[in-house]
Amino acid sequence: MARAPRGGKGSAPPLRFGVPETATDPYSSLRLPNFRLYIVGLFAYTIAIQIQGTVVGWQIYELTHDKLALGLIGLAEAFPFIGAALYAADSVTRRGAQKSYATEAEFAAFRNRAKAATR
């Protein structure tokens, strides 16, 4: 049985773990300055949100010394997320994922245009 020539024009690159060896470096995006700034900003935002949640809980406990009040604050923070997740799951089930994603993309575009118009 004859082997196909390797490395010639039009031949596919050899695979390594199912990925062509000519695939880009997984860290290549970190070489982009704007992407690095985005990642650092996202990390700082996430840490700030976590700190804010901790401070709110701490202050409530300092004022009331009541564990129930602390639990109710946690419930008040989680309730909107749970309600939105239930609505989103029902919407995706009824309308299909592609239609739901398209609607969300349209809403995001409208929201972004509205934000740009107010500046």
RATA-V745350 format. One record per residue. N is the residue number from 0. PSI is psi as a letter, one per 20 degrees, with the letter a starting at -180 (* if undefined). D_LAST is the distance of its C-alpha to the last C-alpha in Angstrom with 2 decimals. Layout:
n=N psi=PSI d_last=D_LAST
n=N psi=PSI d_last=D_LAST
//
This chain:
n=0 psi=p d_last=69.78
n=1 psi=q d_last=67.85
n=2 psi=q d_last=64.56
n=3 psi=q d_last=61.55
n=4 psi=q d_last=60.71
n=5 psi=q d_last=57.92
n=6 psi=j d_last=55.16
n=7 psi=r d_last=55.86
n=8 psi=p d_last=53.38
n=9 psi=i d_last=51.83
n=10 psi=q d_last=52.87
n=11 psi=q d_last=50.43
n=12 psi=q d_last=49.68
n=13 psi=q d_last=51.64
n=14 psi=q d_last=50.05
n=15 psi=o d_last=49.76
n=16 psi=k d_last=49.02
n=17 psi=j d_last=47.93
n=18 psi=p d_last=45.30
n=19 psi=q d_last=46.03
n=20 psi=i d_last=46.91
n=21 psi=j d_last=44.59
n=22 psi=q d_last=41.55
n=23 psi=r d_last=38.83
n=24 psi=p d_last=38.80
n=25 psi=i d_last=36.99
n=26 psi=j d_last=35.37
n=27 psi=h d_last=34.19
n=28 psi=h d_last=30.54
n=29 psi=i d_last=30.78
n=30 psi=i d_last=31.54
n=31 psi=p d_last=27.99
n=32 psi=g d_last=26.09
n=33 psi=h d_last=22.66
n=34 psi=h d_last=24.38
n=35 psi=g d_last=26.16
n=36 psi=g d_last=22.99
n=37 psi=g d_last=21.63
n=38 psi=g d_last=24.97
n=39 psi=g d_last=25.16
n=40 psi=g d_last=21.70
n=41 psi=g d_last=22.72
n=42 psi=g d_last=26.02
n=43 psi=g d_last=24.61
n=44 psi=g d_last=22.30
n=45 psi=g d_last=25.38
n=46 psi=g d_last=27.54
n=47 psi=g d_last=25.13
n=48 psi=g d_last=25.06
n=49 psi=g d_last=28.86
n=50 psi=g d_last=29.29
n=51 psi=g d_last=27.22
n=52 psi=g d_last=29.41
n=53 psi=g d_last=32.50
n=54 psi=g d_last=31.61
n=55 psi=g d_last=30.95
n=56 psi=g d_last=34.29
n=57 psi=g d_last=36.02
n=58 psi=g d_last=34.88
n=59 psi=g d_last=35.92
n=60 psi=h d_last=39.27
n=61 psi=h d_last=39.77
n=62 psi=h d_last=39.21
n=63 psi=h d_last=41.26
n=64 psi=k d_last=43.59
n=65 psi=p d_last=43.44
n=66 psi=h d_last=43.11
n=67 psi=g d_last=42.36
n=68 psi=h d_last=39.23
n=69 psi=g d_last=38.10
n=70 psi=h d_last=38.80
n=71 psi=h d_last=36.94
n=72 psi=g d_last=33.80
n=73 psi=h d_last=34.18
n=74 psi=g d_last=34.70
n=75 psi=h d_last=31.62
n=76 psi=h d_last=29.54
n=77 psi=h d_last=31.32
n=78 psi=g d_last=31.60
n=79 psi=h d_last=28.12
n=80 psi=g d_last=28.56
n=81 psi=g d_last=32.07
n=82 psi=g d_last=31.14
n=83 psi=h d_last=28.38
n=84 psi=g d_last=30.86
n=85 psi=g d_last=33.55
n=86 psi=g d_last=31.42
n=87 psi=g d_last=30.24
n=88 psi=g d_last=33.87
n=89 psi=g d_last=35.12
n=90 psi=g d_last=32.54
n=91 psi=h d_last=33.41
n=92 psi=g d_last=37.09
n=93 psi=g d_last=36.99
n=94 psi=i d_last=34.73
n=95 psi=q d_last=35.26
n=96 psi=g d_last=33.14
n=97 psi=g d_last=31.98
n=98 psi=h d_last=30.75
n=99 psi=g d_last=29.00
n=100 psi=h d_last=27.26
n=101 psi=g d_last=26.22
n=102 psi=g d_last=24.84
n=103 psi=g d_last=22.91
n=104 psi=g d_last=21.50
n=105 psi=g d_last=20.46
n=106 psi=g d_last=18.83
n=107 psi=h d_last=16.96
n=108 psi=g d_last=15.80
n=109 psi=g d_last=14.71
n=110 psi=g d_last=12.87
n=111 psi=h d_last=11.06
n=112 psi=h d_last=10.23
n=113 psi=h d_last=9.03
n=114 psi=g d_last=6.76
n=115 psi=h d_last=5.49
n=116 psi=h d_last=5.56
n=117 psi=i d_last=3.78
n=118 psi=* d_last=0.00
//
